[in-house]
Amino acid sequence: MKILRIATLVAFPIWAMGCGEPDKNGAPPPPAPSDNPPALSPEEAAANRDFVEKRMARLEEIDLAFEQRGFADEEFDPAKPQTYLRQAASALREIAERPPFSDPAKALAFSLAAKEAAEELASLAARPQADRTRARQDYALMHSHLAEIQKTLARSPD
């Protein structure tokens, strides 16, 4: 075990020093991996902003439909809230893939927030809707996520 530990301590720094050097043919090293998305040009950011605005309009329609028909019907249909939550989660995933900011840090923060909201709504949609009370709670949560994303878009013009 000691030999393996010593070998690792010696080999890793030697291996790490070799990373980033040109290969034998003189080709440049591959870029270092990064968690941040690449910076977008202003045109790409504008195209993404148009896309996000269209999806936000769709999310507002889903929000209104959920409010009017998700739990207000005379006969409660548990499938309706699940449908609205799935639709909202899908739209949020699409928004997360195309952040409307040219600044990589803003784009990453926006994408992560939208993905987190989409995952939460998808998990709510996966569980059965027992009654109107739970549907109202799920609606309130979905509405708060959408409001938060709208605030982010309004505060952070690109």
Stockholm file with secondary structure:
# STOCKHOLM 1.0

chainA/1-158         MKILRIATLVAFPIWAMGCGEPDKNGAPPPPAPSDNPPALSPEEAAANRDFVEKRMARLEEIDLAFEQRGFADEEFDPAKPQTYLRQAASALREIAERPPFSDPAKALAFSLAAKEAAEELASLAARPQADRTRARQDYALMHSHLAEIQKTLARSPD
#=GR chainA/1-158 SS CHHHHHHHHHHHHHHHHHTTSCCTTCCCCCCCCCSSCCCCCHHHHHHHHHHHHHHHHHHHHHHHHIIIIISCSSSCCTHHHHHHHHHHHHHHHHHHHSCSCSSHHHHHHHHHHHHHHHHHHHHHHHSCCCSHHHHHHHHHHHHHHHHHHHHHHHHCCC
#=GC SS_cons         CHHHHHHHHHHHHHHHHHTTSCCTTCCCCCCCCCSSCCCCCHHHHHHHHHHHHHHHHHHHHHHHHIIIIISCSSSCCTHHHHHHHHHHHHHHHHHHHSCSCSSHHHHHHHHHHHHHHHHHHHHHHHSCCCSHHHHHHHHHHHHHHHHHHHHHHHHCCC
//
